[in-house]
Amino acid sequence: MTGTAAGQAVCAPAARGPRGPHTVVVDLGYGDAGKGTVVDWLCATRPVHTVVRFNGGAQAAHTVVLRDGRHHTFAQFGAGSFHPGVRTHLSRHVVVDPLALAAEADHLAAVGVTDALDRLTVDGEALLATPYHRAANRARELARGADRHGSCGLGVGETVAYGLAHPDEAPRVADCRSPMLLRRRLTVLRDRLTAELGPLDAPPVEDCLPAFAAFADRVAVVDRSWLARALRAGPCVFEGAQGVLLDEWHGFHPYTTWSTTTFANAESLLAEAGQAGSATRLGVLRTVTTRHGPGPLVTEDGTLPLADPHNPTNPWQGRFRFGHFDAVAHAYALAAAGGVDGLALTHLDLIDRGLDLRICRRYADFGRLEPSPPGDLDRQAALTARLLRAHPVYDEAPADWPTAVAEALGAPVALTSHGPTAADKITLGPLLAPSRGLPTASRGSL
């Protein structure tokens, strides 16, 4: 999938069929397209051994709602956790925040999932997010003033940046089992960030150590071989965080995440386990293109009578924004991600309500929109500047949205979602055909 002159989205060759027992779920927008709903539905309709998180960290927000009204916004636990026996594995590509994880486990217990920590494994090589990273993240964002990037304020990017700058000294999950080593690394981290930014709004190192030690005692910290065994034990679902349009290299700099949001991390984990090419690649989109916080959203329409109760305005990201379906941007994301086997199209209930939602297939007075090799942030910043001045050209609302989206993006729509429960999902074609029916007390998600 590529862009063409005038910023048009065009069709690519037909996508492949199912590749193997595993599934990788990636958002082809700016996040918030419904990855949680898709992962939850997959776990409801087939046996799933483990949900594998392969990027991001505690800033993820994948909301799952049950028929009885209970709900949970999954950040670090996999969005299949409401299903008994489905495990969560945090791979080494995840930034792990033990303090946020404990709070999330408490909320899961309050809504009936009392064994989430028992079903959790964490790769010891994963970077450890700390109160010092969070405080530094917030200090930098506040210092940007009107030029804020829309950070979630949870320190994920700060953790990655420190890990890149000091790979041999950055705190990692396995360090939680070695109090003396962790104390030394936290002290060095705190002192470096304080020297750069001034006093940080964070507790003393000695106050942090007990929480990290408790985390190491409670959670199974494993090495790389654990995932290889899990992949052999049964089907796994790889749950991505954020969206491809926020990718650290392919997103619109500087309004991006410090994370690879494409299929790349999942594919590397599969290859390391000797299962390259064994996963179906699923891209998730919603019928309206949304964005939380600043940055390009070419099709934004402030007159759309929409709100998202699970994405309110917050002091770090700012407001949640809505626009018409941007086939140009999503085609760019599809190309940056290397293509998909199928699409999941969510929020079709908005169409059922009769809202005047349209598709943008090209931008006015805009040249080619296609990805370049990763690494050129100056090129991405220049692209951002152009997108902030771009104007959408709309076609009339299609009568058949799945067909229109499939034709615009050159990939089949394999799953549609028309409401908040798993029972509101409809499969189109054989790619995601359920291997079992929904349970009577069906779980649902938004």
N, C-alpha and C positions, 0 to 999 in steps of 0.2 A: 504494500500500500504506500503510495507516495502522494505528494501534492503536485499540482500542475500550475501552469501559468494562470494568473488571476486567482490564485489561492483555492482552486477547486479541489474537492475530494473526488477521487476516481476509484474504480473497482480494480481489485487485484485478482489473481487467479484463485480458483476455489480452494478453500481451506481443507486440510486433511481431516480424516475421521479420527476416531479414538486411537490413542497410541499405546495404552497400557493400563495398568490398574490404578495409577495415581492421577491426581488432578492438581493443577496449579491455577490459582485464582488471582487475577491482577486487575486493578482498576485502570481503565483507559481514560480517565479524566483527571480532575484535580482532587480526587478523593471523595469520600462520602457517596459513592454510587450504589453501595449496597453489597459490599463484599461479605459482610456478616450474614446477610440474608441468604446468599448463595452457599456459603460454607455450612450454615445451619441446615439448609435444605439438602445438601449433599449428604450430611451425616444422618438425616432423617430417612433417606430413601435408598441407602446402600450401607453395607458394613464398612466402617472407617476405623482403622487402628489408631491413628494419630493425626492430629492437626499440627502441622509444622509451620511455625512463624519464621520467616526468612528475611525480614528487614524491619526497619523502624524500631519502635520501642513503646514507652508508656504513653506517647502522644496519640497512638491509634485509638479510634473510637468506633467500634463496630457493634451496633445495637441489635440485640435479639429480644423479641417480645413474645411471651407465651400467651396462649389463648385466654388464660385466666387473668391477664393483666400484668403479671410479673414480668420484669424486664431487667436486662443487664447490658451495660455498654462495655464490650470487651476491649481491653487495651493490650495486655500481655498474654492472658489466657486465650486459647483458641476459641473461635465462635461456635464450635461444636460441643462445648462443655456441658450444655444442658442434657446431652444424650449420654446415658450411663455407659461407662467403659471407654469412651473416646478420650484419648490422652492428648496432652499438649506438650510439644517439644519446642523450646526456644533454642534455635541454632546459634552458631557463633556469629552470624550476621545481625543478630538482634542486640540492641542496647538494653541491658537488663537493669531495671530499677527495683531493688528488693523492697524498698519502703512503699512504693506505689503498688507493688505486687501484693504485699500484705493487706493493704487497704482493699484491693480488688477482691482478694480471697474472702475477706470479711463480708463484702457485699454479696458475693456469690453464695456464701453460707446463709445469709439472711433471706435469700430468695430460693433456698432449697438445695443448692449444690454444696454439700458439706465436705466433699472429698476432692475438691479441685487441686489442692496441693499434693495429694497422694497420687494424682494422675499427671503430675508435672515433672518433666526432666529439663535440665538446663545445661547447655554446653559450657564447660569450664573456661573455654577460650573467649567467650562473649565479653565485651566491654561492660564495665560496671558504671552505671550512672549514680552519682552521689549528690548530696546537698550542695557541694561546692560547684559542680557543673551547673546545677539548676540556678544557683545564685548568680553565677557569672553570665549565664544565658540571659537572665532577666536584666542584669545591669547593662549588657551590651544593647539589648533591644530598647531599653528606655533611653539610652544615650543617642539612639538614632532619631529620636523625636518624630517628626513628620515623615521620615524616610524608613519607618519600621518595615521589617520584612514579613510580619505576620507570624512570627514564631509562636509555638504553643507554650513557651515558657517553662518547659519541663527539662531542659538541659540535654536533650538527645543530641542535637548538633554539636554542642559544646563538648560532649563526651567523645564523639567521633573525631572532632578536630584535635582534641588533646591526644587521642590515640594515634593519630597520624603524625603529630609532631613529636611524640615521645612514646613510640611503640613498645619499648622495653621497660617503661616505667608506669604505663597507664594501668590503673586498677582493673582487674578482670574478675569474673565470677569465682574462679578457682582460688583467688587470693582470700576469699572469705573464710576458707578453711585454715588459713595461716595468719593468725592475729598479728604477729610481729611484722610480717611482710606487709600486710594491709595497712597497719598503722604507719609504717614508713612511707608507703606510697600515697596514702591520704594526706600526710603531712607535707610531702613535697608538692603534691597537687595544690593543696590549699595555699602554700607559700608562693608558688608561682603565680597563681591567679590573683592573689592579693597584691603582689608586687606590680602586676599589670593593671589591675582595675581598682585597687583600693580595698578597704575592708568589705568583706562579703557578709551578707545576711544569711549566715549558716552556723550551725552549732559547732562546738569544739570537736576535734577528732575523737577524743575519748568518749564523748557522748554518742558518736555514730557507731563505734565498734560493736556494742552489744547487739544492735539490730542486725548488722551484717553477719555476726556469728550465729544468731538465731536463724537467719535465712539459710545458712550453710548446714545447720543441724536439721532443718525441717525439709529441705528440698533435695532431690536427687541430682547432684552435680555429676555430669558424665563427660566422656570424651567423644571424639568423632565417630567411633565405632558403634555407638548406641543407635544412631540414626540408620546406619546401614542395616542393622539387625531389624529395626522397626519396619523398614521398607520391604524386607523379605517376609515379615510376619503378616502383613496384610496391607490393603489399600490405604494410602495416606493422602491427605488434602493439604496442600501448601497454601497458606493464607497470607497474601501480601498486605502491606500497609501503605497508606497514602495512595497517590495515583501517579501514572507515568508522566503526566504534565507537570508534576512537581519533582521529577527525578533530578538527582544531583548534577547530572551531566546533560540530560536532554530537556529538562524543564526550563522555564523562562526565568533565568537568573536576573536578580538575586532572590526572587520570590519562590524559592525551592526548598527542598529538604536535604539534609546531609545523609541521604540514603539512596541506594539503588532500588528503584521501584518497579523495574521491568522484571522479566522472567529470569534474568541472568543468575541471581544468587540461587534460586531454586534449581535451575539447570545444573549449576556447578555442584550442588549438594548431591543431586541424582547421579551425576557423572562420577563423583568420588566414591559413591556406593556401588558403582558398576551397573547403574540403571539409566544411563543416558537415553533420552528419547522415549522413556516409559510413561510419560505423563501427558495427559490431555491439557492443552493450554486454553484457558477460558478467560476472556476479557469481559469486564463488567462495565455497563453504562446505564445511566438513567435517562428518561425521556426529556428531562431538563438538564442543562449543563450548569453545574454549581461550583462555587468556590468559597472557601472560608478564609477571609482576610484579603489583603491587598494583592495586586498583580493583575495581569491581563485576564479579562473575561469578555471577549469580543461581543458576544451575543447577550450581554447583561440587559435585562429589561426590568426596571424598577416598578413597572405597572403590573407585573404578574402578581396575582393575589395568592402568594405562596408563603409558607413558613415551614420550618422543620423543627419540631419540638425537641429533637435530640441534638440539634446544632444551633443553640442560641448564640447571640452576640456575647463575646467574652472579652475581658480586658487585654488579652494577649493577641489573639487572632483577629479580633474585630468582628464585624457582622458577617452573617452567612448570606451569600449573594446568589441570585437565580438568573438564568438566561435561557434562551431557546437552544434547541439541540444544535451543537456546533460540530457538524460533520468534518469541517476542515481541521479543527484542533484534534478531534478524535482519530482522524485518519493519520495525522502526524504521530500521535501516540502509538497507533497500531504499527506504523513503520518503525518507530524507535524501539518498540518492544520486540520486533522481529516476527510479527504476525501471530495469529491465534488459530485454534481449531474451531472455535465457536464463540459466540457472544451471549451474554446474559443481559437482557434489557429489563430494567426495573422501573417501578413507578408508573406503569401503564394505567393505574387507576386514575391518574391525573387526566389522561385522555378520556377515560370513561366518564369523568365528571363534566366533560364538555369544554375544558379550557382551550383557549386559542393558542396552542403551542405549535411552533413551526420548526422547519429544518433550514439551517444555513449550510449551503454546499459550496459557497465561495465568498471571499471578501472583495469589496470594491477597491480597485487601484492597489492591488497587493500582488506581489510576485510569488515565487515558489515557496511553499512551506513544507520543508522536508528536513529530516534530522541529518546531522553531520557526525563524524566520529567523536566519541567522548573526549573531553579534555580542553576544548576551546570555549572557556567561559566568556571571553570577550565577544565571540560570535553569538553566544546565547543572550548576552546582555543587549547586543545590537538588535537581535530578533525581538526581545522584549520591548524595546523602545518602539519598534515598528508596530507590534501588536497593540500597544497602548493607543496608537493612532488609527487602528484599522476600523473599518465599518462593515458590518455584515450585510449580505444580500440574502433575503429570505424567499423561499418558495412557499407555496400554499401548504397548509397542514395536510399530511398524507392521510388517505382513508385507511391504509394498512401500515401501521408503524413498523412492525417487525420486518416486513418486506422492504419498506423504504430504507430502513437503517442498514439492512443486509446489502442492498444494492449500492448505497452510498459508500459503504466501507469495504465491500468486497469480501465479506465473511458472513457465514450463516448465523442467524439468531437461533440458538439452541434452547434457550430458556427465557420465559417471560414471567414477570411478577406483577400481579394486579391488586395486591393488597398486602397486609402486614403478616399473614400467616403462611406457613409452608403449604397449606391447602390451596393458596391462591397462586401457586406456581404452575406453569404449564410448560411441558417439554415439547419442542418442535423438532421432529426428526429423531434419528437414533443415537446422536452423539451422547446425550445425557439421559438415556432411557433408564428409569429407576429399576433397581434390582429387587426392590421390595416396596410394598405400599406404605403410605404414611400410617403411623400408629394412631389409635383412636384419639389419644390426648396429644394431638399434633403440636409440635413446637412451631412457632412462627418467628419472623424477624422482619425488620424494616430495611 
